[in-house]
Amino acid sequence: MREGDALVQCRLEQRLFRSHAQLDSGRCDPRTVIRRLAERDARFGDLRAAQQLEMARRMLDDAGYTVSEVGHLLGYGDPANFGRAFKRLTGQSPSEYRRRTR
């Protein structure tokens, strides 16, 4: 595991909660998060998926990460699950995305 992997995961989590005070305290009741999201007509799962997709694209653009490593860093226990999720969101596999962006 690379030294920057923990930083990638930390940044993903921070970006999800950047505008809320829970970053200052490091804690927030899950019901509060759900309520704040509902006030903005948003769902946590949708925000998380959008952030994961953005991070996946950035890491796939970096040849230093394998597809398996990207999936692992984003919390997928199995690279195949990451591949299916990426394809569902983008219409192409991570490998296809990587080939088309180079």
N, C-alpha and C positions, 0 to 999 in steps of 0.2 A: 504494500500500500504506500502510495506517495505521500510526502509531507503535506502537500496542499490539499489532500482529499478531505480532511476535517474542515478546512477553510471553506471548501466548496459547499459542504453540507450546512455549515453555519450560515453562510451567506444566503443560501436558499431559505432557511428558516427566518432569517432576519428580514428578507425582502417581503415575506408574507405578512409581517407585523410591523413594518417600518413606521406607519403613521399612527400607531397606537402606543399608549403609555406603558403597555406591558413590556416593552423593550427596556425601559428604565428599571422596572422592578424585577424583570426576569420571570415574572409569573403573571398568569391571568386565568381567571376561572373560565372553563370552557363554555359555560352558558353565556358569559359576557361576550365572548368572541362570536358565538352564534347570533346573539341579539344584535351586535354591531353590524355583522354581515347582513342580517335580515333588514336592518334599517337602510342599507345600501342596495338592497335587492340582489345580493350576491350569496354564493355558497362557498364554504371553505374548500370543498373538494374541487370546485371549478378553478378557484384561485391557485390551489396547490398544483393542479394539472397544468395550468398555464405557466407557472414558474418552473415546474419540472421540464416542460417542453422547451422553454427558453434556455435553461441550463443544459439540457441534452444537446440542443443545437450548438451551443457554444463549445461544449466538450467534444462533440463529433467534428466540429471544424478544426479542433486541435488534434493533430495527428499523434500527439503523445498519449492519448487515451484510446484503449481498445473499446469496442462496443460493449463487451462484458464489463469492463471497468466503469463505463458510463452508467450502465444499468445498476451496478452495485452501489455506486455513489449516490444514485437517486433513490435508493431504498428497495430495489427489486432483488429478491433472493435468487431469481433465476433469469439469466439473460434472455431466454425465450419470452418470458412475461414482459420484459422491457421492450423487446422487439414487437410484440403484438400491440402493446399500448402505443408505441411510437407510430406504428403503421395505422392504427385506428384514428389517431389524431392528425396525421399528416398525409395519409394515403400512400406512403412509401416506407420501406424498411429502413432502419438506421444505416445499413450498408449502401442502399440506393441513394439515400440522402447524402452520404459522404462522397460517393462517386460524382453526383451531380453538382456538388458545391466546389469541387476541385477543378 
